[in-house]
């Protein structure tokens, strides 16, 4: 299984999201072709309703702790409740461009 | 000094503190660049630590903070979050608020 599939599976199991989009953004960075180092997660779940932003991100980080420790170099996280997601018209922010830091 | 003590000292002595890759003028990572730019637009003085120059802090802070990635913004001794949280707070106008509130405490 690819790292991307593992991330998808764990988030699916952890949050029962109504929308989940895991994208491999490694190609945008200074890493070999085919790398699985930089990911962006957009996750919509009403389980976030009672949590502040930092709590939501901590929850996502906790579910992906193994992957973060061993595979993932950068993880952009965008968490929304159904209501927030509708309000945003189902658009999440783009990740910033690489500035070369992943080799350092 | 132990690395953890060094981190604790940095956090307690610098009420607005950004741990980042590179410096605000020469960031080495897009996420760190966004975070430091957002902080600069708040117009208050802040401290930063370049974790690329401080490998001990880079290794230790994620455990101490229970936060796996950089940048990390700390305000008044508390972790606010990373780049995505900072940017979302900018959108909501919340970043400016907490930075100004923190600075106002010291202006008294």
Backbone of each chain as ProteinMPNN parsed JSONL, in Angstrom:
{"seq_chain_A": "XXXXXXXXXXXXXXXXXXXXXXXXXXXXXXXXXXXXXXXXXXXXXXXXXXXXXXXXXXXXXXXXXXXXXXXXXXXXXXXXXXXXXXXXXXXXXXXXXXXXXXXX", "coords_chain_A": {"N_chain_A": [[0.838, -1.204, 0.0], [0.469, 2.272, -0.731], [1.878, 5.221, 0.842], [0.099, 7.283, 0.649], [-2.358, 5.908, 0.37], [-2.476, 4.665, 2.86], [-2.697, 6.882, 4.535], [-5.179, 7.852, 3.695], [-6.839, 5.724, 4.415], [-6.523, 5.617, 7.224], [-7.483, 8.11, 8.017], [-10.065, 8.002, 7.129], [-11.049, 5.94, 8.749], [-10.661, 7.114, 11.227], [-12.183, 9.484, 11.359], [-14.584, 9.312, 10.002], [-15.194, 10.887, 7.593], [-17.206, 13.203, 5.641], [-16.242, 14.267, 3.416], [-13.172, 13.698, 1.895], [-9.963, 14.462, 0.946], [-6.94, 13.557, -0.07], [-3.942, 14.721, -1.125], [-0.961, 14.086, -2.909], [1.636, 16.131, -2.773], [4.233, 16.092, -3.334], [5.595, 16.335, -5.72], [5.8, 19.023, -6.063], [8.003, 19.779, -4.764], [11.485, 19.716, -3.664], [12.357, 16.949, -4.096], [13.022, 13.447, -4.9], [11.557, 12.108, -7.952], [8.347, 10.61, -7.763], [8.25, 10.497, -5.03], [6.838, 10.205, -1.705], [6.366, 12.383, 0.212], [5.389, 14.94, 0.769], [2.271, 16.019, 1.686], [-1.166, 16.979, 1.277], [-4.043, 17.424, 3.133], [-7.49, 17.503, 2.979], [-10.197, 17.583, 4.955], [-13.45, 16.833, 5.887], [-15.576, 16.771, 8.489], [-18.089, 16.221, 10.904], [-17.204, 15.601, 13.349], [-15.38, 17.423, 14.08], [-16.65, 19.554, 15.101], [-16.781, 20.22, 17.834], [-14.276, 20.971, 18.41], [-11.498, 23.227, 18.711], [-9.377, 24.84, 16.245], [-6.652, 24.073, 16.724], [-6.99, 21.782, 18.188], [-8.276, 20.145, 16.355], [-6.267, 19.818, 14.424], [-4.367, 18.574, 16.002], [-5.676, 16.187, 16.461], [-5.755, 15.041, 13.896], [-2.995, 14.832, 13.403], [-2.398, 12.981, 15.398], [-3.713, 10.639, 14.586], [-2.222, 10.102, 12.357], [0.312, 9.626, 13.331], [2.386, 7.633, 13.104], [3.007, 7.695, 10.374], [3.815, 10.334, 10.122], [6.098, 10.268, 11.663], [7.728, 8.575, 10.237], [7.509, 8.745, 7.392], [6.289, 11.067, 6.268], [7.168, 14.306, 5.298], [6.113, 16.873, 5.093], [2.951, 18.112, 5.993], [0.081, 19.445, 5.019], [-2.801, 20.633, 6.521], [-6.262, 20.821, 6.36], [-9.106, 21.363, 7.96], [-12.587, 20.921, 8.308], [-15.982, 21.498, 9.371], [-19.128, 20.218, 8.198], [-20.783, 22.401, 7.747], [-18.999, 24.588, 7.68], [-17.532, 23.896, 5.443], [-19.419, 23.997, 3.4], [-19.923, 26.691, 3.482], [-17.508, 27.674, 2.586], [-17.704, 27.073, 0.012], [-16.709, 24.683, -0.805], [-13.944, 24.862, -1.229], [-10.51, 24.636, -0.698], [-7.525, 26.183, 0.696], [-4.596, 26.732, -1.395], [-1.426, 25.029, -1.215], [1.721, 26.491, -0.19], [4.469, 27.467, -2.377], [7.458, 25.563, -2.957], [10.56, 26.142, -1.212], [12.903, 24.962, -1.147], [13.623, 23.777, 1.255], [13.352, 21.082, 2.039], [15.529, 19.494, 1.613], [17.321, 20.292, 3.443]], "CA_chain_A": [[0.0, 0.0, 0.0], [1.251, 3.5, -0.741], [1.687, 6.079, 2.012], [-1.148, 8.019, 0.394], [-3.493, 5.024, 0.686], [-2.514, 4.472, 4.318], [-3.237, 8.124, 5.106], [-6.62, 7.887, 3.395], [-7.499, 4.7, 5.209], [-6.522, 5.979, 8.645], [-8.364, 9.271, 8.239], [-11.417, 7.471, 6.915], [-11.418, 5.19, 9.953], [-10.595, 7.96, 12.415], [-13.088, 10.644, 11.409], [-15.762, 9.095, 9.147], [-15.439, 12.173, 6.927], [-18.155, 13.267, 4.533], [-15.387, 14.575, 2.265], [-11.754, 13.506, 2.219], [-9.11, 14.591, -0.228], [-5.518, 13.491, 0.278], [-3.143, 14.842, -2.347], [0.494, 14.0, -2.821], [2.183, 17.359, -3.367], [5.695, 15.947, -3.335], [6.138, 16.799, -7.009], [6.028, 20.468, -5.997], [9.14, 20.018, -3.885], [12.823, 19.336, -4.059], [12.54, 15.547, -3.706], [13.038, 12.61, -6.112], [10.273, 11.804, -8.58], [7.661, 9.461, -7.171], [8.323, 10.544, -3.568], [5.615, 10.408, -0.929], [6.918, 13.146, 1.336], [4.596, 16.144, 1.042], [0.855, 15.742, 1.453], [-2.188, 17.934, 1.717], [-5.268, 16.736, 3.526], [-8.707, 18.29, 3.203], [-11.086, 16.62, 5.6], [-14.688, 17.441, 6.366], [-16.258, 15.846, 9.398], [-18.738, 16.912, 12.013], [-16.476, 15.311, 14.586], [-14.548, 18.588, 14.409], [-17.504, 20.655, 15.552], [-16.535, 20.619, 19.223], [-12.844, 21.22, 18.621], [-10.85, 24.395, 18.113], [-8.453, 24.466, 15.164], [-5.453, 23.349, 17.156], [-7.456, 20.463, 18.603], [-8.546, 19.385, 15.124], [-4.987, 19.445, 13.816], [-3.74, 17.582, 16.887], [-6.369, 14.911, 16.253], [-5.272, 14.5, 12.615], [-1.6, 14.433, 13.62], [-2.357, 11.782, 16.25], [-4.112, 9.491, 13.759], [-1.141, 9.849, 11.378], [1.593, 9.745, 14.049], [3.405, 6.737, 12.542], [3.403, 8.176, 9.044], [4.556, 11.576, 10.329], [7.408, 9.955, 12.226], [8.566, 7.763, 9.355], [7.428, 8.971, 5.946], [5.827, 12.383, 5.808], [8.011, 15.455, 5.621], [5.245, 18.035, 5.271], [1.536, 17.763, 5.942], [-0.844, 20.578, 5.099], [-4.063, 20.106, 7.052], [-7.404, 21.741, 6.303], [-10.212, 20.639, 8.609], [-13.832, 21.684, 8.319], [-17.264, 20.837, 9.604], [-19.968, 20.274, 6.991], [-21.277, 23.769, 7.596], [-17.868, 25.431, 7.259], [-17.153, 23.47, 4.096], [-20.436, 24.539, 2.507], [-19.718, 28.142, 3.454], [-16.306, 27.935, 1.78], [-18.025, 26.6, -1.339], [-15.914, 23.49, -1.069], [-12.617, 25.249, -1.736], [-9.489, 24.75, 0.335], [-6.393, 26.988, 0.212], [-3.465, 26.046, -2.029], [-0.196, 24.994, -0.432], [2.73, 27.41, -0.713], [5.524, 26.91, -3.219], [8.665, 25.069, -2.304], [11.709, 27.039, -1.203], [14.119, 24.139, -1.095], [13.975, 23.371, 2.618], [13.244, 19.668, 2.406], [16.848, 18.844, 1.529], [18.195, 20.817, 4.49]], "C_chain_A": [[0.874, 1.256, 0.0], [0.975, 4.289, 0.536], [0.359, 6.839, 1.86], [-2.38, 7.178, 0.767], [-3.627, 4.796, 2.19], [-3.127, 5.707, 4.989], [-4.753, 8.159, 4.908], [-7.378, 6.916, 4.301], [-7.618, 5.102, 6.679], [-7.459, 7.151, 8.924], [-9.827, 8.861, 8.082], [-11.907, 6.781, 8.198], [-11.529, 6.112, 11.169], [-11.693, 9.001, 12.507], [-14.404, 10.441, 10.652], [-16.126, 10.364, 8.368], [-16.495, 12.101, 5.829], [-17.421, 13.668, 3.255], [-13.945, 14.388, 2.71], [-10.952, 13.589, 0.933], [-7.655, 14.615, 0.235], [-4.733, 13.649, -1.01], [-1.66, 14.793, -2.044], [1.07, 15.206, -3.551], [3.7, 17.295, -3.465], [6.326, 16.48, -4.615], [6.435, 18.301, -7.003], [7.332, 20.798, -5.265], [10.414, 19.377, -4.397], [13.149, 17.9, -3.612], [12.489, 14.674, -4.97], [11.627, 12.332, -6.65], [9.649, 10.566, -7.933], [7.693, 9.448, -5.64], [6.94, 10.652, -2.947], [6.017, 11.119, 0.353], [6.041, 14.321, 1.744], [3.133, 15.87, 0.688], [-0.013, 16.911, 1.895], [-3.467, 17.146, 1.99], [-6.396, 17.751, 3.672], [-9.733, 17.312, 3.744], [-12.283, 17.331, 6.22], [-15.412, 16.417, 7.233], [-16.899, 16.629, 10.526], [-18.117, 16.551, 13.363], [-15.603, 16.494, 15.007], [-15.342, 19.702, 15.097], [-17.17, 21.14, 16.962], [-15.084, 21.015, 19.464], [-12.403, 22.537, 18.016], [-9.856, 23.901, 17.066], [-7.279, 23.623, 15.638], [-5.82, 21.934, 17.597], [-7.725, 19.566, 17.404], [-7.245, 18.891, 14.511], [-4.264, 18.403, 14.673], [-4.37, 16.21, 16.661], [-5.898, 14.246, 14.95], [-3.826, 14.013, 12.76], [-1.512, 13.131, 14.417], [-2.697, 10.531, 15.437], [-2.974, 9.107, 12.793], [0.25, 9.862, 12.011], [2.701, 8.88, 13.443], [3.938, 7.257, 11.217], [4.231, 9.463, 9.186], [5.968, 11.292, 10.841], [8.32, 9.312, 11.179], [8.577, 8.15, 7.875], [7.184, 10.423, 5.543], [6.782, 13.484, 6.251], [7.156, 16.689, 5.882], [3.794, 17.605, 5.105], [0.711, 19.041, 6.103], [-2.196, 20.019, 5.52], [-5.145, 21.178, 6.972], [-8.631, 20.981, 6.791], [-11.465, 21.51, 8.65], [-14.984, 20.831, 8.818], [-18.055, 20.964, 8.3], [-20.387, 21.71, 6.682], [-20.185, 24.716, 7.096], [-17.495, 25.16, 5.807], [-18.142, 24.03, 3.067], [-20.225, 26.047, 2.337], [-18.519, 28.515, 2.573], [-16.509, 27.542, 0.322], [-17.052, 25.517, -1.785], [-14.571, 23.8, -1.731], [-11.64, 25.305, -0.573], [-8.316, 25.558, -0.214], [-5.32, 26.123, -0.46], [-2.269, 26.045, -1.087], [0.827, 25.952, -1.038], [3.761, 26.692, -1.58], [6.725, 26.484, -2.389], [9.741, 26.142, -2.297], [12.979, 26.257, -0.913], [14.444, 23.5, 0.241], [13.987, 21.88, 2.895], [14.562, 18.916, 2.281], [17.728, 19.238, 2.707], [17.981, 20.101, 5.818]], "O_chain_A": [[1.909, 1.289, 0.666], [-0.021, 4.06, 1.222], [-0.392, 7.009, 2.821], [-3.318, 7.672, 1.394], [-4.733, 4.739, 2.727], [-3.961, 5.593, 5.888], [-5.507, 8.458, 5.834], [-8.417, 7.252, 4.871], [-8.672, 4.947, 7.296], [-8.145, 7.178, 9.946], [-10.702, 9.322, 8.815], [-13.025, 7.012, 8.659], [-12.385, 5.915, 12.031], [-12.101, 9.372, 13.608], [-15.257, 11.328, 10.668], [-17.249, 10.856, 8.477], [-16.657, 11.072, 5.173], [-17.912, 13.44, 2.15], [-13.547, 14.864, 3.773], [-11.225, 12.883, -0.038], [-7.204, 15.578, 0.854], [-4.837, 12.808, -1.902], [-1.175, 15.37, -1.071], [1.006, 15.298, -4.777], [4.366, 18.313, -3.653], [7.439, 17.006, -4.604], [7.213, 18.794, -7.819], [7.715, 21.963, -5.163], [10.438, 18.633, -5.377], [14.09, 17.672, -2.852], [11.971, 15.11, -5.998], [10.648, 12.324, -5.904], [10.342, 9.605, -7.602], [7.216, 8.497, -5.02], [5.995, 11.127, -3.576], [6.009, 10.533, 1.436], [5.958, 14.66, 2.924], [2.804, 15.535, -0.45], [0.357, 17.708, 2.758], [-3.902, 16.321, 1.186], [-6.268, 18.736, 4.399], [-10.093, 16.338, 3.083], [-12.139, 18.295, 6.972], [-15.803, 15.346, 6.769], [-16.318, 17.585, 11.04], [-18.468, 17.13, 14.392], [-15.143, 16.561, 16.147], [-14.77, 20.665, 15.607], [-17.265, 22.333, 17.25], [-14.705, 21.354, 20.585], [-12.868, 22.926, 16.945], [-9.532, 22.715, 17.004], [-6.95, 22.598, 15.041], [-5.045, 20.998, 17.4], [-7.437, 18.37, 17.436], [-7.117, 17.727, 14.131], [-3.636, 17.48, 14.156], [-3.676, 15.194, 16.671], [-5.671, 13.037, 14.911], [-3.478, 12.926, 12.301], [-0.66, 12.284, 14.147], [-2.051, 9.493, 15.582], [-2.796, 7.934, 12.463], [1.248, 10.08, 11.323], [3.83, 9.343, 13.285], [5.143, 7.262, 10.967], [5.214, 9.661, 8.473], [6.916, 11.995, 10.491], [9.539, 9.482, 11.225], [9.563, 7.902, 7.182], [7.792, 10.934, 4.603], [7.151, 13.578, 7.421], [7.445, 17.464, 6.794], [3.453, 16.84, 4.203], [0.656, 19.632, 7.181], [-2.679, 19.045, 4.942], [-4.966, 22.297, 7.454], [-9.127, 20.076, 6.12], [-11.401, 22.692, 8.987], [-14.967, 19.605, 8.704], [-17.684, 21.73, 7.412], [-20.351, 22.165, 5.539], [-20.416, 25.536, 6.207], [-17.184, 26.077, 5.046], [-17.742, 24.481, 1.994], [-20.329, 26.598, 1.242], [-18.527, 29.548, 1.903], [-15.599, 27.665, -0.498], [-16.637, 25.441, -2.942], [-14.128, 23.11, -2.649], [-11.916, 25.955, 0.435], [-8.118, 25.625, -1.427], [-5.158, 24.945, -0.139], [-2.116, 26.946, -0.263], [0.812, 26.203, -2.243], [3.902, 25.471, -1.52], [6.965, 26.977, -1.287], [9.844, 26.946, -3.223], [13.993, 26.815, -0.492], [15.425, 22.765, 0.358], [14.572, 21.446, 3.887], [14.689, 17.806, 2.798], [18.757, 18.609, 2.955], [18.64, 20.424, 6.806]]}, "seq_chain_B": "XXXXXXXXXXXXXXXXXXXXXXXXXXXXXXXXXXXXXXXXXXXXXXXXXXXXXXXXXXXXXXXXXXXXXXXXXXXXXXXXXXXXXXXXXXXXXXXXXXXXXXXXXXXX", "coords_chain_B": {"N_chain_B": [[23.264, 23.537, 28.844], [20.268, 21.662, 28.911], [18.448, 20.647, 26.012], [15.647, 20.778, 26.201], [15.311, 22.547, 28.322], [16.361, 24.802, 27.174], [14.483, 25.272, 25.165], [12.213, 25.766, 26.75], [13.063, 28.088, 27.992], [13.316, 29.837, 25.801], [10.654, 29.986, 24.992], [9.431, 31.063, 27.228], [10.71, 33.502, 27.479], [10.197, 34.863, 25.165], [7.467, 36.288, 24.107], [6.097, 36.317, 21.654], [6.793, 34.037, 19.372], [8.366, 32.405, 16.73], [9.108, 29.312, 15.482], [10.985, 28.273, 12.839], [11.936, 27.367, 9.404], [14.819, 28.652, 8.253], [15.009, 32.257, 7.99], [12.82, 35.083, 8.669], [13.45, 36.924, 6.643], [14.915, 35.398, 4.851], [13.507, 32.81, 4.204], [13.479, 29.195, 4.246], [11.551, 27.512, 3.435], [8.339, 27.047, 2.085], [6.089, 26.998, 3.745], [7.044, 28.044, 6.131], [7.725, 30.547, 5.177], [5.217, 31.68, 4.51], [4.054, 31.735, 7.052], [5.772, 33.452, 8.511], [5.53, 35.774, 7.056], [2.83, 36.388, 7.446], [2.868, 36.925, 10.14], [4.537, 39.145, 10.224], [2.939, 41.063, 8.993], [1.232, 41.679, 11.011], [2.453, 43.604, 12.452], [3.782, 43.725, 14.91], [6.585, 43.265, 17.114], [8.437, 40.263, 16.852], [9.997, 37.18, 17.888], [12.262, 34.807, 16.398], [13.292, 31.423, 15.786], [15.644, 29.785, 13.939], [15.313, 26.647, 12.882], [16.886, 25.11, 11.296], [19.416, 25.894, 11.804], [19.646, 25.039, 14.302], [19.823, 22.117, 15.16], [19.389, 20.536, 17.423], [17.156, 21.627, 18.66], [15.35, 21.335, 16.633], [15.075, 18.579, 16.666], [14.084, 18.087, 19.204], [11.891, 19.787, 19.86], [9.4, 18.991, 18.523], [8.593, 16.794, 20.1], [8.386, 17.927, 22.64], [6.406, 19.825, 22.187], [4.388, 18.27, 21.298], [3.779, 18.266, 18.598], [4.199, 17.707, 15.275], [5.456, 19.093, 13.156], [7.048, 21.893, 11.392], [6.505, 25.314, 10.394], [6.19, 26.524, 13.845], [4.102, 28.433, 15.797], [4.322, 30.221, 18.741], [2.599, 31.81, 21.301], [2.583, 33.815, 24.104], [3.529, 31.678, 25.662], [2.076, 29.52, 24.777], [1.305, 27.023, 22.35], [0.21, 28.051, 19.268], [-0.141, 27.087, 16.683], [0.544, 25.617, 13.412], [1.499, 26.488, 10.028], [-0.955, 26.274, 8.48], [-2.956, 26.726, 10.356], [-2.268, 29.281, 11.223], [-2.696, 30.728, 8.834], [-5.418, 30.332, 8.466], [-6.362, 31.645, 10.688], [-5.607, 34.223, 10.041], [-7.375, 34.758, 7.96], [-9.761, 34.815, 9.382], [-9.327, 37.009, 10.875], [-8.277, 36.598, 13.335], [-5.612, 36.223, 14.004], [-4.239, 38.677, 14.046], [-5.618, 39.752, 16.23], [-4.84, 38.102, 18.473], [-2.105, 38.564, 18.481], [-1.894, 41.321, 18.803], [-3.129, 41.568, 21.283], [-1.332, 40.179, 22.867], [0.945, 41.788, 22.616], [-0.018, 44.131, 23.738], [-0.201, 43.554, 26.422], [2.358, 43.895, 27.316], [2.87, 46.517, 26.855], [1.752, 48.014, 28.784]], "CA_chain_B": [[21.831, 23.483, 29.153], [19.504, 20.66, 28.166], [17.659, 21.239, 24.927], [14.287, 21.078, 26.676], [15.398, 23.784, 29.121], [16.583, 25.89, 26.217], [13.176, 25.53, 24.541], [11.357, 26.395, 27.763], [13.538, 29.458, 28.193], [12.936, 30.623, 24.613], [9.206, 30.187, 24.979], [9.011, 31.964, 28.312], [11.296, 34.842, 27.333], [9.742, 35.499, 23.92], [6.009, 36.098, 24.08], [5.666, 35.954, 20.296], [7.971, 33.288, 18.938], [8.129, 31.514, 15.597], [10.136, 28.341, 15.101], [10.813, 28.18, 11.386], [13.098, 26.982, 8.6], [15.365, 29.885, 7.698], [14.652, 33.467, 8.725], [11.732, 35.786, 7.965], [13.965, 37.547, 5.417], [15.359, 34.339, 3.928], [12.922, 31.527, 4.625], [13.906, 28.048, 3.45], [10.416, 26.61, 3.229], [7.159, 27.833, 1.739], [5.185, 27.1, 4.89], [7.671, 28.997, 7.047], [7.641, 31.867, 4.542], [3.843, 32.167, 4.694], [3.812, 32.003, 8.47], [6.494, 34.636, 8.973], [4.926, 36.943, 6.397], [1.571, 36.695, 8.137], [3.223, 37.506, 11.433], [5.079, 40.486, 9.975], [1.86, 42.003, 8.67], [0.557, 42.084, 12.258], [3.1, 44.853, 12.861], [4.387, 43.687, 16.237], [7.869, 42.596, 17.14], [8.41, 38.857, 17.263], [11.271, 36.478, 17.837], [12.201, 33.558, 15.648], [14.416, 30.51, 15.892], [15.839, 29.015, 12.707], [15.583, 25.282, 13.348], [17.935, 24.504, 10.465], [20.684, 26.221, 12.478], [19.572, 24.479, 15.657], [19.322, 20.746, 14.994], [18.92, 19.968, 18.694], [15.786, 22.101, 18.866], [14.54, 20.686, 15.597], [14.81, 17.196, 17.081], [13.412, 17.997, 20.519], [10.646, 20.562, 19.99], [8.174, 18.256, 18.193], [8.186, 15.97, 21.25], [7.98, 18.832, 23.717], [5.17, 20.511, 21.803], [3.444, 17.295, 20.76], [3.402, 18.839, 17.301], [5.268, 17.05, 14.51], [6.007, 19.813, 12.002], [7.413, 23.314, 11.474], [6.735, 26.228, 11.53], [5.324, 26.512, 15.034], [3.959, 29.76, 16.424], [4.028, 30.211, 20.183], [2.234, 33.134, 21.821], [2.411, 33.802, 25.559], [3.819, 30.366, 26.233], [1.191, 28.466, 24.274], [1.382, 26.746, 20.923], [-0.968, 28.485, 18.502], [-0.291, 26.112, 15.604], [1.456, 25.692, 12.281], [1.173, 27.403, 8.926], [-2.366, 26.245, 8.055], [-3.757, 27.374, 11.406], [-1.952, 30.715, 11.154], [-3.352, 31.321, 7.664], [-6.861, 30.352, 8.691], [-6.614, 32.712, 11.662], [-5.5, 35.489, 9.304], [-8.651, 34.903, 7.249], [-10.822, 35.14, 10.342], [-8.928, 38.193, 11.625], [-7.932, 36.213, 14.71], [-4.171, 36.282, 14.275], [-4.011, 40.066, 14.43], [-6.172, 39.936, 17.583], [-4.028, 37.514, 19.558], [-0.783, 39.199, 18.484], [-2.06, 42.658, 19.399], [-3.419, 41.377, 22.715], [-0.091, 39.792, 23.525], [1.824, 42.971, 22.656], [-0.62, 45.133, 24.632], [0.112, 43.18, 27.815], [3.686, 44.398, 27.667], [2.923, 47.966, 26.651], [1.197, 48.67, 29.983]], "C_chain_B": [[21.163, 22.393, 28.305], [18.669, 21.346, 27.092], [16.26, 21.634, 25.396], [14.285, 22.376, 27.494], [15.577, 24.996, 28.218], [15.245, 26.281, 25.562], [12.269, 26.259, 25.531], [11.744, 27.847, 27.978], [13.14, 30.349, 27.012], [11.457, 30.97, 24.64], [8.782, 31.157, 26.08], [9.559, 33.381, 28.126], [10.796, 35.585, 26.095], [8.246, 35.286, 23.738], [5.446, 35.817, 22.688], [6.876, 35.32, 19.616], [7.602, 32.33, 17.817], [9.34, 30.605, 15.404], [9.941, 28.052, 13.624], [12.076, 27.654, 10.706], [13.605, 28.217, 7.887], [14.947, 31.056, 8.57], [13.499, 34.145, 8.0], [12.201, 36.437, 6.664], [14.374, 36.504, 4.382], [14.811, 32.984, 4.372], [13.355, 30.399, 3.694], [12.759, 27.097, 3.115], [9.177, 27.464, 3.009], [6.201, 28.028, 2.908], [5.726, 28.098, 5.908], [7.592, 30.42, 6.486], [6.256, 32.472, 4.755], [3.604, 32.58, 6.137], [4.51, 33.284, 8.915], [5.956, 35.899, 8.304], [3.64, 37.37, 7.095], [1.847, 37.396, 9.457], [3.747, 38.931, 11.254], [3.973, 41.492, 9.688], [1.074, 42.417, 9.915], [1.217, 43.321, 12.86], [3.663, 44.871, 14.278], [5.703, 42.921, 16.157], [7.688, 41.12, 17.509], [9.8, 38.247, 17.154], [11.126, 35.26, 16.936], [13.431, 32.717, 15.955], [14.47, 29.739, 14.58], [16.225, 27.587, 13.101], [16.627, 24.568, 12.489], [19.314, 24.773, 11.065], [20.748, 25.585, 13.864], [18.999, 23.061, 15.626], [18.817, 20.121, 16.297], [17.466, 20.377, 18.959], [14.848, 21.458, 17.847], [14.158, 19.263, 16.014], [13.903, 17.135, 18.312], [12.036, 18.665, 20.562], [9.371, 19.789, 19.597], [7.665, 17.396, 19.35], [7.644, 16.866, 22.358], [6.61, 19.437, 23.433], [4.041, 19.526, 21.476], [2.867, 17.809, 19.439], [4.507, 18.464, 16.317], [5.999, 17.919, 13.488], [6.391, 21.261, 12.342], [6.805, 24.043, 10.287], [5.81, 25.948, 12.714], [5.291, 27.929, 15.602], [3.547, 29.598, 17.879], [3.709, 31.635, 20.617], [1.914, 32.997, 23.31], [2.517, 32.385, 26.132], [2.942, 29.238, 25.732], [1.374, 28.273, 22.767], [0.075, 27.17, 20.245], [-1.223, 27.502, 17.362], [0.758, 26.307, 14.531], [0.918, 26.615, 11.201], [-0.328, 27.433, 8.589], [-3.266, 26.929, 9.069], [-3.53, 28.885, 11.37], [-2.721, 31.369, 10.004], [-4.867, 31.37, 7.828], [-7.23, 31.456, 9.695], [-6.513, 34.095, 11.015], [-6.836, 35.783, 8.611], [-9.77, 35.359, 8.162], [-10.517, 36.422, 11.119], [-8.463, 37.885, 13.042], [-6.448, 36.357, 15.028], [-3.796, 37.663, 14.793], [-4.456, 40.281, 15.891], [-5.253, 39.352, 18.647], [-2.636, 38.154, 19.629], [-0.865, 40.575, 19.15], [-2.323, 42.54, 20.899], [-2.149, 41.035, 23.476], [0.833, 41.002, 23.674], [1.294, 44.002, 23.661], [-0.314, 44.829, 26.1], [1.438, 43.786, 28.261], [3.789, 45.908, 27.554], [2.478, 48.715, 27.91], [2.281, 49.226, 30.888]], "O_chain_B": [[21.472, 22.237, 27.124], [18.241, 22.488, 27.256], [15.751, 22.694, 25.032], [13.374, 23.195, 27.372], [15.021, 26.066, 28.465], [14.927, 27.463, 25.428], [11.633, 27.253, 25.182], [10.891, 28.721, 28.127], [12.682, 31.476, 27.203], [11.061, 32.099, 24.35], [7.882, 31.974, 25.884], [8.939, 34.349, 28.566], [10.955, 36.801, 25.993], [7.811, 34.233, 23.271], [4.421, 35.148, 22.561], [7.861, 35.998, 19.323], [6.658, 31.549, 17.931], [10.457, 31.078, 15.189], [8.861, 27.636, 13.203], [13.13, 27.514, 11.328], [12.923, 28.772, 7.026], [14.58, 30.883, 9.732], [13.223, 33.826, 6.843], [11.447, 36.5, 5.693], [14.199, 36.708, 3.181], [15.552, 32.126, 4.851], [13.573, 30.617, 2.503], [12.976, 26.011, 2.578], [8.992, 28.485, 3.671], [5.582, 29.083, 3.049], [4.976, 28.892, 6.475], [7.412, 31.379, 7.237], [6.135, 33.636, 5.136], [3.029, 33.633, 6.411], [3.917, 34.108, 9.613], [5.931, 36.968, 8.915], [3.396, 38.558, 7.307], [1.149, 38.336, 9.839], [3.431, 39.817, 12.048], [4.064, 42.65, 10.099], [0.332, 43.399, 9.88], [0.613, 44.009, 13.683], [3.991, 45.941, 14.792], [5.915, 42.073, 15.29], [6.88, 40.782, 18.375], [10.658, 38.739, 16.422], [10.027, 34.745, 16.733], [14.478, 33.24, 16.336], [13.49, 29.125, 14.16], [17.328, 27.348, 13.593], [17.184, 23.549, 12.897], [20.253, 24.002, 10.871], [21.794, 25.599, 14.514], [17.852, 22.83, 16.01], [17.923, 19.275, 16.277], [16.657, 19.573, 19.422], [13.714, 21.092, 18.158], [13.048, 18.805, 15.742], [13.064, 16.243, 18.437], [11.123, 18.169, 21.222], [8.354, 19.921, 20.278], [6.458, 17.279, 19.56], [6.59, 16.602, 22.936], [5.766, 19.545, 24.322], [2.876, 19.916, 21.389], [1.658, 17.789, 19.206], [5.653, 18.87, 16.511], [7.059, 17.526, 13.0], [6.097, 21.768, 13.424], [6.606, 23.421, 9.243], [4.806, 25.245, 12.602], [6.332, 28.535, 15.853], [2.563, 28.931, 18.2], [4.468, 32.56, 20.329], [1.09, 32.178, 23.715], [1.712, 31.963, 26.963], [3.052, 28.11, 26.213], [1.569, 29.231, 22.019], [-1.01, 26.711, 20.602], [-2.366, 27.126, 17.1], [1.724, 27.05, 14.703], [0.009, 27.412, 11.432], [-0.902, 28.51, 8.43], [-4.216, 27.622, 8.705], [-4.474, 29.668, 11.472], [-3.323, 32.429, 10.174], [-5.521, 32.318, 7.391], [-8.266, 32.108, 9.568], [-7.236, 35.019, 11.387], [-7.352, 36.899, 8.668], [-10.613, 36.173, 7.784], [-11.333, 36.875, 11.921], [-8.275, 38.791, 13.854], [-6.07, 36.585, 16.177], [-3.136, 37.807, 15.822], [-3.75, 40.913, 16.677], [-4.922, 40.031, 19.619], [-2.057, 38.27, 20.709], [-0.009, 40.939, 19.956], [-1.797, 43.324, 21.69], [-1.915, 41.529, 24.578], [1.428, 41.212, 24.731], [2.072, 44.663, 24.348], [-0.185, 45.741, 26.917], [1.616, 44.142, 29.426], [4.709, 46.509, 28.108], [2.785, 49.895, 28.084], [1.977, 49.805, 31.932]]}, "name": "protein", "num_of_chains": 2, "seq": "XXXXXXXXXXXXXXXXXXXXXXXXXXXXXXXXXXXXXXXXXXXXXXXXXXXXXXXXXXXXXXXXXXXXXXXXXXXXXXXXXXXXXXXXXXXXXXXXXXXXXXXXXXXXXXXXXXXXXXXXXXXXXXXXXXXXXXXXXXXXXXXXXXXXXXXXXXXXXXXXXXXXXXXXXXXXXXXXXXXXXXXXXXXXXXXXXXXXXXXXXXXXXXXXXXXX"}
